[in-house]
Each structure stands twice: as structure tokens, then as C-alpha cells.
């Protein structure tokens, strides 16, 4: 049943052309397997919305447009609009994955699975994302199956404590992201330098928070898009916007940025403390980003590292790396 629903949601994007991005997060880069130990993101984004045209995809974008169009100063009609659908999985574990009993002086086992329905409104210098999310924490996030499946392929030790993961919890949420290019200049050897900023907010039954970010990027033959770090728990697919807006020759870029997340409520943290786990209640989190991108034709391969800094925790236990592949077809 879940497979049929998933294929039905993908049909508008597969039938009418889209961009797809696959992201794999893991903390193996730090020889660690704790806290945020890994994540998977599958992102689909359709072509530019053509008002008045018929079809499943245009109906999807029209619905999102009507859903968000009432928001004050939401000037959707003056911008290009794109519909996006994405699935995001998060896996959290304690450091000692060999222990079969709960490790109360560390992080609990927890899995989260979220489905995001997003509308992007963009022009050459900025974008906005309006997002509706449904999701679950617990066994139906399938984090146990994914983590132990990956460990089995790699020949690593399987985690033994998943029977104690946080129980099932279902939720909904709304999110908003604004990103913009505030400066750019040409450099020698056909290189460009760009500087971006962004701000974001999330309001839901599982997470409430907001923040701001900035990023600088230098490279050659880069796509004409806006790349800014965003929400800590709800990752936006803005990197594949306008991925095709570049020559088909080889290109590359290097980027460095940072974001500040203020957390008002996090169900995972709150529920863990209720059950007796000694998890830190971090209200302010700073996340840096170091990335390298390769571009070829309509494809993007990215290697990114995210050092995370909080008041109480060692960055080695909270940081992670990301490998992503984007394709505009």
C-alpha cells in the first residue's frame, strides 16, 4: 500500500520532467556512529509552472499555489513557480550501538520519516519555499532497517538497541525559507564569486524553530541558483533549482557557510528526556558548511561537511558529512 501511494505521488514529476536529487548523510567521516548518525533524502522538483496548462503536475502546483497564496506579501504571481515533493529520513543512535539495553546516559534510538510538499517561487536573485510536511517518529520511519541494512553491506556491526527506539508519533508542520544573492562578481579565468543569505522558520507538532544563514561560493560554470544552508531538521531542495541553467561543459564550485538555528520545541529531545535519557536541551545550534561541487551537463555531484557546534556537546558527536547527486532530465 505504501509503495502504491509513493508511486502515485511521484507520477506528476516522472511524467512531466523534473530534477531529482539523492542525498546520503553519515557521520562515518568522523569515525563516529552517534547522535545524528545518518539520513536519506529523495527530492523531486518539476519544471516551471505554466499557468493554464492541464496535467497532474500543473494541478499539483495550482493546489499549492492556492494553499499558500493567502499569506500576506506572498507575491507568487510575479515569480516563476516550481512544485517539489521530497522524502527525508533521519536516524539517531547512542554511541554504544552494541548495547541491547537502553543507554540512559546518552541519546536514545530514534527514527523520523517526513514527506514534504513544497512550492518554490523564484527569480534570478532570490527564492522562497512554502512547505507542508507530514511525518512520523517510530518504527514506521524504517530507520532500523536502513541503518542495519547499510551496516550489513559495509560489514559493520549492526545496532542492537532498536527495540528501545522512541515510540510512534505522527505530526504535521509548516515551513518557510527565503534565500537571496546579495553580491556577485567576476574573477580571473572565468570564475565567479557569489554571496548569499537566508532565513527560515518551522512550525509543527514535532518541531518549532527558526534561524538565519549565509554562504559564499566561488567556482566556474556554476548553475544560476541560490545555495544557502537552511533548517536543521527540514532540509530544502533549493540546490536543484535551475540546475540546468549553465553550459553543458564541466564546472565546479567551492562553498563555505554557516547557519544559526534557534529551537523552541523538538519532540525527539522532549520525549527522550521524559523517558529518562540525558540528552542535552540545546536551544541554539550553529552549523557550518564546507562543500565542493562538480557539474557536468545537467548533473551535480556534491561533497559536503557539516560541523555542528552547541553549548554542551563535542562537535565530533554531532557533525556529519553529505554526499549528494542531482540530475535535471
N, C-alpha and C positions, 0 to 999 in steps of 0.2 A: 504493500500500500504506500509506504513512504517513498519507494522508488518511483512509483507512478506519479505521485504528487511532484517529486523533484523534476521528472522529465516534462511534466506539464508546465511548470514554471519556466523551464529553460526554452520551451518551444518558440516563444516570440523572438528570442535572441538568436537561436540557431537558424531559424527560417529567414530572418531579415538582415543578417550580417551583424557583426559585433566585434568587440575586442574582449579578449579573455585574459585573465591574469591568475597564475597559480603562485601561492606563497607558502613557504615552509619555514617556520620559526623553530629554533632549537638552541638550547644553552650548551650544546656539546663543544662550542668554540671555547668555552671556559672550563672544559673538563668537569662540568657540573651537571647535576640532574635534580634540581630542587626549585622550589617556588614556581615561577612561570617556566616550566620545563620545555614546553613546545606548543606550537599552534599551526593550524592549517587554514588557509583562506582560498576560496574559489570565487572568482569575481567575473561577472559578465556585464558588459556595457553595450547598449545598442548604438546604432547610428544616430545622427542628428534628427530630431523630431521634425516631421513635416506636417504642419497643421492642415487638416482637411483630408489627408490621405487615410485610406482604410487599411485595416490589418491588425493582428493581435498586438504587435509591438506598439503601434501608434495608440491603440486603445489603452494599453498599459500606461504609457506616458501621459495620455489625456486624463486618466484617472488620478495619477499622482499630481498632475497639474491642478486639478480641481480640489484635491485633498489639501494642498499647501498654498493655493492661490489666495486664500483669505487672509494670510498673515500680513500685517502692516508692513509696507515698504518692500514687499516681496515682488519685485519688478520682473516677473518671469517673461512677460511678453517682449521685452527688449533684449533678451539674451537667447542664445542657442540652448536648446534643452536636450538632455540625454536621460534615458532610463537605465537604471542599474539594478542588478539582483546579485546578492552575494551570500555565501555561507562561511561562517567563521567559527572555528573550534579552538578552544583554549584548554590546556592541560596543566594542572598544578599538582605537585607532589612534594613530600618531605625529602630531605637529603638522604635518609636511610631507606631506600626502596626495598631492602631485603627484609625489613621488619614486617611481620604479618599482623602485629598488634598496632593500634593507634599510637602515633608518636606525638604525645600531647605537648611536648616542649618544642615542637616545630610546626610546620604547615600541614594541614590535612590533605588527603587526596580529594581533588575536585575536578570536575569536567564541566565545560559550558559549551553549548551549541547555539548559535544565533543566526537568524536569517534576516537580512537587511533588504528593504525595498527603498531605493533611493532615486531622487530626482536631482539632476545636476543642471544648473543654469550658469552659463559661462560665456565670456567674451575673450578677447585676446589678452586681457590684463588681469582677469580675476575669475573666480568660480565660487558658487555656493552649492552646498549639498543639503537637501532636506531629506531626512531619513526616518522611516518607520521600521521598528525591529520587533520580532517575536523570538523567544528563545527559551531554553531550558537549562537547568543545572541538574546533574544527577546521571543515572545510568543511561538515559536516552541521549546523552551527549556523545556516547560511544568513545570517550577518551581512553578508557581501559583497553578497548580493542585496538585502537590506533597506536597507543604507546607500546603495548606489548607486541603488536604486530611488527612495528618498526624495530624494536629490540630483537625480535626473533630473526629478522632478515639480517641485521647487523651482527648477530651473535652476541648481543649484550644480555646482561641479567634482566629477567622480567621483574616488574614491580609486583610485590606480593601483598600489598595492603589495600587493594582497590575495593575489597568488600566493606571497607570502612569509609568510603567516599561520602561526601555530603549528600543528603537525600534529595529527592526530586523536588524541584521548584520551577514554576513556569512564570514567565513575565513578559511585559511589553515595554517599549520605550520609544522616545522621540529624540532625534539628534539634529544638530545644525553645525555646519562648518563653513567658514569663509576663508578663502585664500587669495592672495594677490601678489603680483610682481611690482615691487616698488622701485627697482633700479636695474638697469642693464647697460652694458657697454661692450663694444667690440674690442678684441685683443689681437695681438700678432698671430700669424699663422692660422687665420680664420677661426680663432677661438672666441667664445662669448663668455661673459661673466654676468650672472643674474643673482638678484637678492629678493627673497620672498618673505612674507609674513602671513600669519593666520591666527584665527581664534575659533573656539568651538565650545559647544555645550551639549550635555546629555541629561535627559530627564526620564527616568523609568522606575519600574518596580524593583529592579536589581542593581541599578547604578545611577547615581546623581553626581555630576561633576562638570567641570569646565576648565578652560585654560587658554593659553596663547603660545605661539611658536614662531620661530624664524629659521631661515635656512639660506645658505649661499651655495651656488652651483657654478662650476666652470667646466667647459667642455667644447667639443667640436661636433657640428652636425647633430645637435640635440633636438628632440621634439618640442613643439611650441605648446608646452603645458605648464601648469603651476604645481610645484612639488614642495609641500610643506608637511612636517610632522604634525600629527593630529591626536585625537582622543586616545587615551591609554588603553581602553577596553573595547572601543568600537573603531576599527581601522577603516579609513575611507579609501576608495579605489581611484583617487584623483590622478595617479601616475599614468593610467592608461587613457586619460582624456587626450585627444589629439595626438595619439602616439604616431599616427601616420603622417602628421604634418612636419615632414623633414624629407630631404632627398633620400633615395634608397641606398646611398653609399654608406660605408662603415662610419660609425660615430661613437663617441664615448663621453662620459662626464664623471666628475668627482664632486661630491657634495658633503657639506657639514652643517649640522643644525642642532637646535635644542628646543624642547617644549617643556612647559610647566603645567602640571595637572593639579588642580585643587579638587579634592574628593570630599563630597558631602555625605555620601552613603554608598557602601559597597556590600551587597548581600553576602558575597563569599567571605569577606572578612568578618562581618557581623555574625553570621551563622557559625563560623568557626569558633569565635570567642564564646558564643553561647554553649558550645559543646565542650569547652574547656581547653581549646588549643591556645598556645602562647603566641598567636600571630600578632604582629605589630599593627597598630591603627595609624597608618600614615595618611595624613591629611594633605600633604604637599609632596609631590613627586616630580623630580627633574629627570627628563630622559634626553640624552644626547643621541645624535645620529651621525654615523660616518658611512658613506656609501660610494660605490663605484658601479657605473652603468656602462654596458656595451649595447650598441644599437646596430642592427643590420636589417635592411629592407623594412618590414613592418613589425620587427621583433625587438624586444628589450630583455636583456639578461642583467639582473642586479644582484650585487653582493652588499649586504648592509650589516652594520654592527650597532647595537643599541645599549650603551652603558646607562644604567639606571641608578640614580642617587636619591636616597631618602635619609631622614634624620637618624634612623636607628639600625639600618641594615647594611651589610657589606655588599658593595656593588657586584662582587663575583657571584653572589647568590641570587641576584635579581636581574642581571643583564642577559642579553641573548643576541643571536645572530639571525639574519634572514636571507634566504635565497629565493629569488622570485623570477618568473618568466612571464612576459607579456607578449601578446600576439594580436594584431589587428588584421582581421580577414574580411 
